[in-house]
Amino acid sequence: MRLDEYIEDLEPDEEAERRRLAKEKSYAITDHLETVERRFDDVISGDSLVGSSAPSIFVGRSNYPDIPVGLLSPVGDEDRAEDYVTDGKWYQQDYGIDDVLQRRTGLLNSSKRANVDAPSIASQLAPSVHDVWDGFVGVQREVAIADRPVDLEIGLDSKPDLNLDVGTDVATPRGPRANARDAELRENPHVPRQVEKTLEDDDWQAQGAMNYLYRRGFDVYEINSILSAGALGEADQRRLVPTRWSITAVDDAVGEYLRGRIRNRPSVDEVQVWMNEYVGNRYWVILAPGTWEFELVEMKAPGSVWNPDPGGNIWMGSASEGYEGRTGYVEETAGAYYASRLGALEHLESIGRQAKCLVLREVSDEYWAPVGVWQVRESVRNAFEGEYGTAETFHDAVATVTQQLPVSLARLKRKSELAAGLQSNLAAFTGR
């Protein structure tokens, strides 16, 4: 389908209606927190959570290396614990911002402080995290490597604090928190054989173990949890990894693996434009013939969560890489870069091709609360469903798509190396 026809077929935005709904949803969260508080009062028995079910973990980064480690459990809704796990199903079920916040506010984060290398910093003889499978940290690690929610009992040292942490551009929002005294398993967790294999091999480097699990069908969400619990890598290198860091680390590691898979594949043979829109974010993905190059350009509208001044200008950020990849961490677009790159690489690997890829992310003021980088990953992954538009050249595609963006072509070229044509490769000149 020609690109102009593709764009004409896209559903027009109902800006006013979406803005009204966003405001309504923000108030709905406040009402939901009151329901959560009543549920906690009914379920918490004395200073314990009896018969709770933990579907996931959280590892914080404050005061690193002595960090908070937590068990996340849906209080009063244990039978639906799997619904509280952040993964691609949330996109498939069309979760909105309010749905995500309600899931996260329903999870109690029962946490203790621990050293990233050892569970007890009080003793110089404390074992490394590699050896720890008892106590609070041990229970947390058991939950992380299990393939389904684990029944347990948690002893609390304090009443839950119901203040909502709205999260970051990488991590999902977090709900109520309480200081934990201890935790005890009430069942034997089921651990997949592939995960057991990575645990048993003390000489397996983390990247190789992550790639192995990914090839065996584990999604990045599951691998992230295992890495965060210090259960991947060479034995003397294993340590607890803050959740925010582990999310980006896994996206980066798996992305590098996929980049290696496509580097000798033939190029796509036409310029393709794909579009997807989700939770106030719109993504344009442009694939063009040539060897692998990638760039993410973000445009954040005034009044959006990361550009809160309603009277300001569009904020722009970008990061890119060439055929050999990157050597340094991306600062300006951070976790969104690695998540969007992963989605593009998965598509190219699935069709056995490589391409020059430009992802344009427009963040509207409908994105009134962050839900985590998973929505970037899933939006780009799912952008490749359905039809796409075609253009004669890469720059024709950029010029046409820019007409749908909140910035001019001239401004986009000042920010984007690919749009400005600064990263030409040999194939562009030889016609290969």
C-alpha positions in Angstrom: 0.0 0.0 0.0 1.3 3.5 -0.9 2.3 5.5 2.2 -0.2 8.3 1.5 -3.0 5.8 1.2 -1.8 4.1 4.4 -1.9 7.3 6.3 -5.3 8.2 5.0 -6.7 4.9 6.3 -5.4 5.5 9.8 -8.2 6.3 12.3 -8.3 10.0 13.2 -7.5 10.9 16.8 -10.4 12.0 19.0 -8.2 14.4 21.0 -10.9 16.1 23.1 -12.5 12.8 24.1 -9.2 11.2 25.1 -8.2 14.2 27.1 -11.5 14.1 29.0 -11.1 10.4 29.7 -7.5 10.9 30.9 -8.7 13.4 33.5 -11.4 11.1 34.7 -9.0 8.2 35.0 -6.6 10.2 37.1 -9.3 10.7 39.7 -10.3 7.1 39.5 -7.0 6.1 40.9 -7.6 8.1 44.0 -10.9 6.3 44.6 -9.2 2.9 43.9 -6.6 3.6 46.6 -9.3 3.9 49.2 -10.6 0.5 48.1 -7.1 -1.0 48.4 -6.8 0.4 51.9 -10.0 -1.3 53.0 -8.9 -4.5 51.4 -5.6 -4.4 53.3 -7.4 -3.8 56.6 -9.5 -6.9 56.0 -6.7 -9.2 54.9 -3.7 -8.4 57.1 -3.8 -10.5 60.2 -1.9 -8.8 63.0 1.5 -8.3 61.6 1.4 -11.0 59.0 0.1 -11.7 55.5 -1.1 -15.3 55.7 -1.7 -17.2 52.6 -0.4 -14.5 50.3 0.8 -15.3 46.7 3.8 -13.5 45.2 3.9 -13.3 41.4 7.0 -11.1 41.2 9.8 -9.2 43.0 11.2 -5.7 43.2 14.8 -4.7 43.8 15.3 -1.0 44.5 18.4 1.1 44.0 18.3 3.6 46.8 21.4 3.7 49.0 23.2 1.2 46.6 24.8 -1.3 47.4 22.6 -1.6 50.5 19.3 -1.7 48.7 15.6 -2.6 49.4 14.5 -6.0 48.1 10.8 -6.7 48.0 8.2 -9.4 47.4 5.1 -8.1 45.5 1.8 -9.7 46.4 -1.8 -8.9 45.5 -3.4 -8.6 48.8 -6.9 -10.0 48.8 -6.8 -11.1 45.2 -4.4 -14.1 45.4 -6.5 -16.2 43.0 -5.7 -13.8 40.2 -2.0 -13.2 41.1 -0.8 -13.9 37.5 -2.9 -10.9 36.3 -0.6 -8.6 38.3 2.6 -9.7 36.5 3.9 -7.0 34.1 4.3 -8.6 30.7 3.1 -8.4 27.1 -0.4 -9.7 28.1 -1.2 -6.2 29.4 -0.8 -4.8 25.9 -2.9 -7.7 24.4 -5.6 -7.0 26.9 -5.5 -3.3 25.9 -4.7 -2.1 29.5 -5.0 1.7 29.8 -3.0 3.8 32.2 -5.7 3.4 34.9 -5.7 -0.4 34.5 -1.9 -0.5 35.0 -2.0 1.8 38.0 -4.8 -0.2 39.6 -2.8 -3.4 39.2 0.2 -1.9 40.7 -1.6 -0.2 43.6 -3.1 -3.6 44.4 0.4 -5.1 44.9 2.0 -4.8 48.4 5.8 -4.4 48.3 7.0 -6.1 51.5 10.7 -5.3 51.6 13.9 -5.5 53.6 17.3 -4.0 53.1 20.1 -6.3 51.8 23.5 -5.9 50.3 23.8 -6.6 46.6 26.5 -9.2 47.2 25.4 -10.7 50.5 22.1 -10.9 52.4 23.6 -9.8 55.7 26.1 -6.9 55.8 26.3 -7.2 59.6 28.6 -10.3 59.2 31.9 -10.4 57.3 31.3 -14.1 57.0 27.9 -13.7 55.3 27.7 -15.9 52.2 27.5 -14.3 48.7 24.1 -14.0 47.1 25.0 -17.0 44.9 24.8 -19.3 48.0 21.7 -17.8 49.6 18.4 -19.8 49.3 17.0 -19.2 52.8 15.9 -16.1 54.8 14.1 -13.2 53.1 16.5 -12.9 50.2 16.3 -16.6 49.6 12.5 -16.6 49.4 12.7 -13.6 47.1 15.0 -15.5 44.8 12.8 -18.6 44.8 9.8 -16.4 43.7 11.9 -14.9 40.9 13.0 -18.2 39.3 9.6 -19.9 39.7 7.3 -20.0 36.6 4.1 -19.3 38.5 3.1 -17.3 41.6 4.3 -18.8 44.9 2.2 -19.1 48.1 4.0 -17.7 51.1 3.6 -16.0 54.5 5.2 -12.7 55.1 5.9 -11.2 58.5 5.5 -7.4 58.6 7.3 -4.9 60.8 5.0 -2.0 59.9 1.6 -1.1 58.6 1.6 -0.6 54.8 2.3 2.9 53.5 -0.4 3.5 50.9 1.4 6.3 49.0 1.6 5.6 45.3 5.0 5.8 43.6 4.2 6.6 40.0 7.3 5.0 38.7 9.8 6.0 36.1 10.2 5.8 32.3 11.6 2.4 32.8 10.1 0.7 35.9 6.3 0.4 36.4 4.5 2.3 39.2 4.6 0.9 42.7 1.9 0.6 45.2 1.8 0.3 49.0 5.0 -0.6 50.8 5.7 -2.2 54.2 8.8 -3.2 56.1 9.1 -7.0 56.2 10.4 -9.0 59.1 10.7 -12.3 57.4 9.1 -14.5 54.7 8.4 -18.2 54.5 7.4 -20.4 51.6 4.2 -22.4 51.9 4.9 -24.6 48.9 7.8 -25.8 46.8 8.1 -23.4 43.8 8.2 -24.9 40.4 11.4 -24.0 38.6 11.7 -24.6 34.8 14.5 -27.0 33.9 16.2 -24.4 31.7 16.5 -22.0 34.6 17.9 -24.8 36.8 20.5 -25.3 34.1 21.7 -21.7 34.2 21.8 -21.8 38.0 23.9 -25.0 38.1 26.5 -23.8 35.7 28.8 -21.5 37.9 31.0 -20.6 34.9 28.2 -19.4 32.5 28.4 -15.7 31.9 25.2 -13.7 32.3 24.9 -12.6 28.7 25.2 -16.2 27.5 22.7 -17.4 30.1 20.2 -14.7 29.1 20.5 -15.6 25.4 20.0 -19.3 26.2 16.8 -18.6 28.1 15.5 -16.3 25.3 16.2 -18.9 22.7 14.3 -21.4 24.8 11.2 -19.2 24.7 11.6 -17.1 27.9 10.5 -13.5 27.3 12.6 -10.6 28.5 10.2 -10.1 31.5 11.0 -13.5 32.9 14.7 -13.1 32.3 14.7 -9.7 33.9 13.2 -11.1 37.2 15.8 -13.9 37.3 18.7 -11.5 36.6 17.4 -9.0 39.2 17.4 -11.8 41.9 21.1 -12.5 41.3 20.4 -15.9 39.7 22.4 -15.4 36.4 26.0 -15.3 35.6 29.3 -16.6 36.9 29.0 -17.6 40.5 31.4 -15.0 41.9 29.8 -12.3 39.8 26.2 -12.9 40.8 24.6 -10.1 42.8 21.2 -8.5 43.3 20.4 -6.1 40.4 18.0 -3.2 40.9 14.9 -3.8 38.8 15.3 -0.6 36.8 18.8 -1.6 35.7 18.0 -5.2 35.0 15.1 -4.3 32.6 17.5 -2.3 30.4 20.3 -4.8 30.8 18.1 -7.6 29.4 16.7 -5.6 26.6 20.3 -4.6 25.6 21.7 -8.1 25.9 18.9 -9.8 23.9 19.1 -7.0 21.4 22.8 -7.5 20.9 22.1 -11.2 20.4 19.5 -10.5 17.7 21.7 -7.9 16.0 24.3 -10.6 15.6 21.6 -12.9 14.1 20.7 -10.4 11.3 24.1 -8.9 10.5 24.7 -11.2 7.5 21.1 -11.4 6.4 19.9 -9.7 3.1 18.3 -6.3 3.4 14.6 -5.5 3.1 13.9 -4.6 -0.5 11.5 -1.7 0.0 10.9 1.3 2.3 8.2 0.3 4.8 6.3 2.5 7.3 4.5 1.0 10.2 2.4 2.9 12.8 1.1 2.0 16.3 -0.6 3.9 19.0 -1.0 3.0 22.7 -1.6 4.8 26.0 -1.1 8.3 24.6 2.1 7.3 22.7 2.3 7.1 18.9 5.1 5.2 17.2 6.2 5.4 13.5 8.7 2.7 12.5 10.4 3.3 9.1 12.4 0.4 7.6 14.6 1.0 4.6 17.0 -1.0 2.5 20.6 -1.1 3.7 22.7 -2.6 6.5 21.6 -2.3 10.1 21.3 1.1 11.5 18.9 2.2 14.2 17.7 5.4 15.7 15.0 6.4 18.2 13.7 10.0 18.2 11.4 11.0 21.0 9.0 14.0 20.9 7.3 14.8 24.2 4.4 17.2 24.1 3.9 19.9 26.7 1.6 18.6 29.4 2.8 15.0 29.0 4.3 13.2 32.0 7.9 13.9 31.0 7.3 17.5 29.8 4.9 18.8 32.4 4.9 22.5 31.4 1.7 22.9 29.4 3.0 26.1 27.9 6.4 24.8 26.9 7.8 23.5 23.6 8.0 19.9 22.3 10.9 18.2 24.0 13.1 16.1 21.7 15.7 13.4 22.4 17.5 10.9 20.2 20.1 8.1 20.2 21.4 6.0 17.4 23.8 3.2 16.4 25.4 1.9 13.2 26.2 -1.5 11.9 28.6 -2.4 14.7 26.2 -1.3 17.5 26.9 1.0 20.4 29.8 1.0 22.9 28.3 3.3 25.5 25.0 3.5 27.4 22.2 5.7 26.0 21.5 8.6 28.3 19.0 10.8 26.5 16.3 8.2 25.6 17.5 5.7 28.2 15.4 2.5 28.5 13.1 3.4 25.7 16.0 3.1 23.2 16.8 -0.5 24.1 13.1 -1.5 24.4 12.2 -0.1 20.9 15.4 -1.5 19.4 14.5 -5.0 20.7 11.0 -4.8 19.1 12.5 -3.8 15.7 15.2 -6.5 15.9 12.7 -9.2 16.8 10.7 -8.4 13.7 13.8 -8.3 11.4 15.1 -11.6 12.8 11.7 -13.2 12.3 11.7 -12.3 8.6 15.4 -13.0 8.1 16.3 -9.5 7.0 18.2 -6.5 8.1 17.4 -2.8 7.5 18.0 0.8 8.4 15.4 1.5 11.1 14.1 4.8 12.4 11.6 4.8 15.2 9.7 8.1 15.9 7.9 8.2 19.3 5.4 10.9 19.9 4.3 11.3 23.5 1.0 13.2 23.8 -0.4 14.9 26.8 -2.7 11.9 27.1 0.2 10.1 28.7 -0.5 11.6 32.1 1.2 8.9 34.2 4.2 6.6 33.4 3.4 2.9 33.1 6.9 1.6 32.4 9.1 0.9 29.4 7.1 -2.3 28.7 4.6 -0.2 26.7 7.4 1.0 24.4 8.6 -2.5 23.9 5.1 -3.9 23.2 4.0 -1.0 21.0 7.0 -1.5 18.7 6.7 -5.3 18.8 3.0 -5.0 17.7 3.5 -2.2 15.2 4.5 -4.9 12.7 1.0 -6.4 12.8 -1.3 -5.7 9.9 -0.6 -3.6 6.8 2.2 -1.0 6.2 2.8 1.8 3.8 5.5 2.0 1.2 7.5 4.9 -0.1 10.0 5.4 -3.0 12.9 6.4 -0.8 13.7 6.6 2.9 13.7 10.4 2.8 10.3 10.4 1.1 9.0 8.3 3.9 10.5 10.7 6.5 9.1 13.8 4.8 5.6 12.2 4.5 5.5 11.0 8.1 6.7 14.3 9.4 3.5 15.9 8.2 1.8 13.8 10.9 4.3 14.9 13.7 4.2 17.9 16.0 7.6 19.1 14.7 8.8 20.3 11.3 11.0 18.3 9.0 13.8 20.9 9.5 13.7 20.4 13.3 13.6 16.6 13.0 16.7 16.7 10.7 18.5 18.8 13.3 17.9 16.1 15.9 17.9 12.9 13.9 21.1 11.7 12.1 19.1 9.2 10.0 16.6 11.8 8.9 19.4 14.3 8.1 21.2 11.6 6.0 24.4 11.8 8.1 24.7 8.0 8.4 24.9 6.9 4.8 26.4 3.5 4.1 28.2 1.9 1.2 25.1 0.1 0.0 23.3 3.4 -0.6 26.0 4.4 -3.1 26.6 1.1 -4.8 22.9 0.2 -5.2 23.5 -3.1 -3.4 
